[in-house]
Amino acid sequence: MTSTLAHEQQDERRNGPDRRPAPQEPPRPAGPYATHDVTNQPPPLAPYDASDDTALLEGLRREGAGWAEEDVRRLGLRAGGAEAQEWAEQANRHEPELRTHDRYGNRVDEVDFHPSWHHLMRTAVAEGLAGAPWADDRPGAHVARTAGGLVWGHTDAGHGCPTSMTYAAVPALRAQPDLAAVYEPLLTSRVYEPGLRAPTEKPGLLAGMGMTEKQGGSDVRTNTTAATPTAEPGVYTLRGHKWFTSAPMCDVFLVLAQASGGLSCFLVPRVLPDGSRNGFRIQRLKDKLGNRSNASCEPEFDGTVAWLVGPEGRGVKTIIEMVNCTRLDCVMMSAALMRKTLVEAGHHALHRRAFGARLADQPLMRNVLADLALESEAATTLTLRLAGAADRAVRGAGDDGEEAAFRRIATAVGKYWVTKRGPAFTAEALECLGGNGYVEESGMPRHYREAPLLSIWEGSGNVNALDVLRALGREPGTAEALFAELALARGGDARLDAAVARLKDGLGEASPLGARRLVELMALTLQGALLVRHAPSAVADAFCATRLGGDWGHSFGTLPDSAELGTILGRALPGLA
């Protein structure tokens, strides 16, 4: 009796006077097979609406793509549907397989995918998540694509790799207008057709990229792949071995190689115009931590035919626009992964009971979920702001180039910080499910394995932090553009204003040794400024108090008592308000 009374008193203190009473425990099942009856487990999440995200929809409208809201909502329902969720699970369970030869001994170098991979790819391309925005004249087309990626990212992350590279290849290819005239209409197509054929015989193409080599990694200038000119102008043959080339079943690849004039960019088709296979020997597929649905390989070039893109010796300059695009997608996919795992954690907490109450009603769990919701909203809001800058920059909107300068520095800042937050975020969301989250069937381990990739792809944390310093040193307009953006929130929160002042002081002492510290502060002030301007006061206040004001611990779930948890949760996860 005493023990029971003590537990009741603990529950009352835990729930508090303003908390709804703890639901009654369900009746115990009876009968000979009672141990096989399932209780206190959440129902399946799917079907759900992956676009049911207030921060995402507000950002979509704010950044000039409100016209796409109906499509984003439709795609969100499809992404959260049982069929698409099953595609994602199957594509990762049945991993791609390399076939170097056919049954007769002929070299084919093909990768076989589960049908679910093709269903995901077909949907993504048809919905404009590959190169389509480059053929869309509507302002906000690139924002609409990013918003689509944020909701379709609730399925599988792996197939986002070829769609991202296809999107990013278009502006790089424009450095060679004659090639762009042939390939751009196919790369911007909304038709997905797998299988290797002569590129101009297909209704739509996918593009990959082959930059890094075993001896250099991100230091692409040390690449040793050699390019030898042929008698035909602009046509070369390549010899070398690439270390990481994802999605080897793409139709064309942008590749870096050393020509006589220096490091240069080349277009390499898998199939030549006459229908014969180009020299693209897949030595092996990478056995990766995550991203298992997507094939990544080591191709060897030996007499491989390639077309020069841009001038010799300007390979890095040619692909720099490609890097800007893929870095944006790294931020987007990290934000999508955060949102997906937050939704999973919230769903579990809403239906799981412990210690006499739903997890969703336990004060400490509410703190954890609210803290994750803050991080997710900050990531989503920054992602859409970067997409808006990209859209306006590529269209030449504005006369002073400020959006282009802001895009240049803020994309590198966002790539560093948002992708860096992803692994810690997904780990905490997984923990909300407890042991259930550690089981493969929950899907959370797949998300957790995926998270680190986005911080590594397109330059690890150090590469991006140093790139920010490089931009500040070589392009003074980038700092001005960043502070102009921050100034729009001046006076909205004293803690934000103080952080901006610290940032200005820190720029004068910027050094490689402290690059990460500086870029982190840039990211947090930028996110804080966006939330002060665009989010409810409860969200902005909690973010500034914790991320900028120091009223925070060293892990998620350490929001101060003053944080309005109900308001924050109600915005991100309405069922938990």
DAKA-V398299 format. One record per backbone hydrogen bond with DSSP energy under -0.5 kcal/mol. CO is the residue of the C=O (numbers start at 1). NH is the residue of the N-H. Records with the same first field share a line. If there is no record, write none. Layout:
CO->NH ; NH
This chain:
1->5
2->6
3->7
4->8
5->9
6->10
7->11
8->12
9->13
10->14
11->15
12->16
16->19
31->34
33->36
34->37
37->39
48->50
49->52
51->53
53->57
54->58
55->59
56->60
57->61
58->62
59->63
60->65
61->64
65->68
66->69
68->72
69->73
70->74
71->75
72->76
73->77
74->78
75->79
76->50 ; 80
78->81
80->48
81->85
82->86
83->87
84->88
85->89
86->90
87->91
88->92
89->93
90->94
93->95
94->114
97->112
98->100
99->110
100->108 ; 109
102->105
106->102
110->99
112->97
114->117 ; 118
115->119
116->120
117->121
118->122
119->123
120->124
121->125
122->126
123->127
124->129
125->128
131->134
132->135
133->136
135->137
138->141
140->144
141->145
142->146
143->147
144->148
145->149
146->150
147->151
148->152
149->153
151->154
152->155
157->160
158->161
159->163
160->164
161->165
162->166
163->167
164->168
165->169
166->170
167->171
168->172
169->173
170->174
172->175
173->176
176->179 ; 180
177->181
178->182
179->182 ; 183
180->184
183->186 ; 187
184->188
186->189 ; 205
187->131
190->192
191->193
195->197
198->201
199->202
206->251 ; 252
208->254
210->256
212->243 ; 244
213->216 ; 217
216->219
218->220
219->222
220->223
225->258
226->239
228->237
231->233
232->235
234->308
235->230
236->306
237->228
238->303 ; 304
239->226
240->301
245->297
247->250
251->270 ; 271
252->208
253->255 ; 268
254->210
255->266
257->259 ; 264
258->227
259->262
262->259 ; 313
263->315
264->257
265->309
266->255 ; 268
267->269 ; 307
268->253
270->278
271->199
272->275
276->272
278->280
280->282
281->283 ; 300
284->298
286->288
291->294
292->96
295->247
296->286
297->245 ; 299
298->283 ; 284
299->242
300->281
301->240
304->238
306->236
307->267
308->310
309->265
311->314
314->318
315->319
316->320
317->320
319->323
320->324
321->325
322->326
323->327
324->328
325->329
326->330
327->331
328->332
329->333
330->334
331->335
332->336
333->337
334->338
335->339
336->340
337->341
338->342
339->343
340->344
341->345
342->346
343->347
344->348
345->349
346->350
347->351
348->351 ; 352
349->360
352->359
354->357
357->354
358->361
359->362
362->366
363->367
364->368
365->369
366->370
367->371
368->372
369->373
370->374
371->375
372->376
373->377
374->378
375->379
376->380
377->381
378->382
379->383
380->384
381->385
382->386
383->387
384->388
385->389
386->390
387->391
388->392
389->393
390->394
391->395
392->397
393->396
401->405
402->406
403->407
404->408
405->409
406->410
407->411
408->412
409->413
410->414
411->415
412->416
413->417
414->418 ; 419
415->419
416->420
417->421
418->422
419->423
420->424
421->425
422->426
423->427
424->428
425->429
426->430
427->431
428->432
429->433
430->433
431->434
433->436
434->437 ; 438
435->438 ; 439
436->439
439->442
440->443
443->447
444->448
445->449
446->450
447->451
448->452
450->453 ; 454
451->454 ; 455
452->455 ; 456
453->456 ; 457
456->459
460->464
461->465
462->466
463->467
464->468
465->469
466->470
467->471
468->472
469->473
470->474
471->475
475->478 ; 479
476->479 ; 480
477->481
478->482
479->483
480->484
481->485
482->486
483->487
484->488
485->488
486->489
487->490
489->492
493->497
494->498
495->499
496->500
497->501
498->502
499->503
500->504
501->505
502->506
503->507
504->508
505->508
506->509
507->510
511->514
512->515
514->518
515->519
516->520
517->521
518->522
519->523
520->524
521->525
522->526
523->527
524->528
525->529
526->530
527->531
528->532
529->533
530->534
531->535
536->539 ; 540
537->541
538->542
539->543
540->544
541->545
542->546
543->547 ; 548
544->548 ; 549
545->551
546->550
550->552
560->563
563->565
564->568
565->569
566->570
567->571
568->572
569->573
571->54
573->576
574->577
